[in-house]
Amino acid sequence: MKKGILAIAGLAAIAIIAKKAQKRKAFVRGIFDEYDVKERTPFGFADRIRTMNDDEYNSLKEKVRRQFGRGCCQRRTAEAE
């Protein structure tokens, strides 16, 4: 009986993780389309960022921050304070 409950809980956890991964992938795909990134690699994305003006870059940064949270970027910068 306990094994069955654990198996169901495990499957539910896997389903939730897969759903989150699918949402993140769709978000990244949308960013690539919105900012007209032709080469769908980190290098292509970095090349596109280099060509952005400050307003475009700040807009992109804010969208990513809203979607993924602050994550590893917990430190405050002098601009944010």
C-alpha positions as a Markdown table, in Angstrom:
| # | Residue | x | y | z |
|---|---|---|---|---|
| 1 | Met | 0.0 | 0.0 | 0.0 |
| 2 | Lys | 2.8 | 2.5 | 0.9 |
| 3 | Lys | 4.7 | 1.7 | -2.2 |
| 4 | Gly | 1.7 | 2.5 | -4.3 |
| 5 | Ile | 1.2 | 5.9 | -2.6 |
| 6 | Leu | 4.9 | 6.7 | -3.0 |
| 7 | Ala | 4.8 | 5.7 | -6.7 |
| 8 | Ile | 1.8 | 8.0 | -7.3 |
| 9 | Ala | 3.5 | 10.9 | -5.5 |
| 10 | Gly | 6.6 | 10.3 | -7.6 |
| 11 | Leu | 4.7 | 10.4 | -10.8 |
| 12 | Ala | 2.9 | 13.6 | -9.7 |
| 13 | Ala | 6.3 | 15.2 | -8.9 |
| 14 | Ile | 7.7 | 14.2 | -12.3 |
| 15 | Ala | 4.6 | 15.6 | -14.1 |
| 16 | Ile | 5.0 | 18.9 | -12.2 |
| 17 | Ile | 8.7 | 19.2 | -13.1 |
| 18 | Ala | 8.0 | 18.3 | -16.8 |
| 19 | Lys | 5.2 | 21.0 | -16.9 |
| 20 | Lys | 7.6 | 23.6 | -15.5 |
| 21 | Ala | 10.3 | 22.6 | -18.0 |
| 22 | Gln | 7.8 | 22.9 | -20.8 |
| 23 | Lys | 6.8 | 26.4 | -19.7 |
| 24 | Arg | 10.4 | 27.6 | -19.5 |
| 25 | Lys | 11.2 | 26.2 | -22.9 |
| 26 | Ala | 8.2 | 28.0 | -24.4 |
| 27 | Phe | 9.3 | 31.2 | -22.7 |
| 28 | Val | 12.8 | 31.0 | -24.1 |
| 29 | Arg | 11.4 | 30.2 | -27.6 |
| 30 | Gly | 9.2 | 33.3 | -27.3 |
| 31 | Ile | 12.2 | 35.4 | -26.4 |
| 32 | Phe | 14.1 | 34.1 | -29.4 |
| 33 | Asp | 11.2 | 35.0 | -31.6 |
| 34 | Glu | 10.5 | 38.4 | -30.1 |
| 35 | Tyr | 14.1 | 39.5 | -30.3 |
| 36 | Asp | 14.7 | 38.0 | -33.8 |
| 37 | Val | 17.5 | 35.6 | -32.7 |
| 38 | Lys | 18.2 | 33.5 | -35.8 |
| 39 | Glu | 20.8 | 31.1 | -34.3 |
| 40 | Arg | 19.0 | 29.2 | -31.5 |
| 41 | Thr | 22.2 | 28.7 | -29.4 |
| 42 | Pro | 23.6 | 30.5 | -26.4 |
| 43 | Phe | 26.2 | 32.0 | -28.8 |
| 44 | Gly | 23.5 | 33.3 | -31.2 |
| 45 | Phe | 21.7 | 34.8 | -28.2 |
| 46 | Ala | 24.8 | 36.4 | -26.9 |
| 47 | Asp | 25.5 | 37.9 | -30.4 |
| 48 | Arg | 22.0 | 39.4 | -30.4 |
| 49 | Ile | 22.5 | 40.9 | -27.0 |
| 50 | Arg | 25.7 | 42.6 | -28.1 |
| 51 | Thr | 23.7 | 44.4 | -30.8 |
| 52 | Met | 20.9 | 45.6 | -28.5 |
| 53 | Asn | 20.6 | 49.1 | -27.3 |
| 54 | Asp | 20.2 | 49.8 | -23.6 |
| 55 | Asp | 16.4 | 50.0 | -23.7 |
| 56 | Glu | 16.1 | 46.6 | -25.5 |
| 57 | Tyr | 18.5 | 45.0 | -23.1 |
| 58 | Asn | 16.8 | 46.3 | -20.0 |
| 59 | Ser | 13.4 | 45.1 | -21.4 |
| 60 | Leu | 14.8 | 41.6 | -22.0 |
| 61 | Lys | 16.5 | 41.5 | -18.6 |
| 62 | Glu | 13.2 | 42.5 | -16.9 |
| 63 | Lys | 11.2 | 39.8 | -18.7 |
| 64 | Val | 13.7 | 37.1 | -17.8 |
| 65 | Arg | 13.8 | 38.3 | -14.2 |
| 66 | Arg | 10.0 | 38.2 | -14.0 |
| 67 | Gln | 9.9 | 34.7 | -15.5 |
| 68 | Phe | 12.7 | 33.1 | -13.6 |
| 69 | Gly | 12.9 | 35.2 | -10.5 |
| 70 | Arg | 16.1 | 36.6 | -9.1 |
| 71 | Gly | 17.7 | 33.1 | -8.7 |
| 72 | Cys | 21.4 | 33.3 | -8.5 |
| 73 | Cys | 21.4 | 37.0 | -8.8 |
| 74 | Gln | 20.6 | 37.8 | -5.2 |
| 75 | Arg | 23.2 | 40.6 | -4.9 |
| 76 | Arg | 21.9 | 44.1 | -5.2 |
| 77 | Thr | 23.7 | 46.4 | -7.5 |
| 78 | Ala | 24.3 | 50.1 | -6.9 |
| 79 | Glu | 21.7 | 50.9 | -9.5 |
| 80 | Ala | 19.0 | 48.9 | -7.8 |
| 81 | Glu | 19.5 | 50.6 | -4.4 |
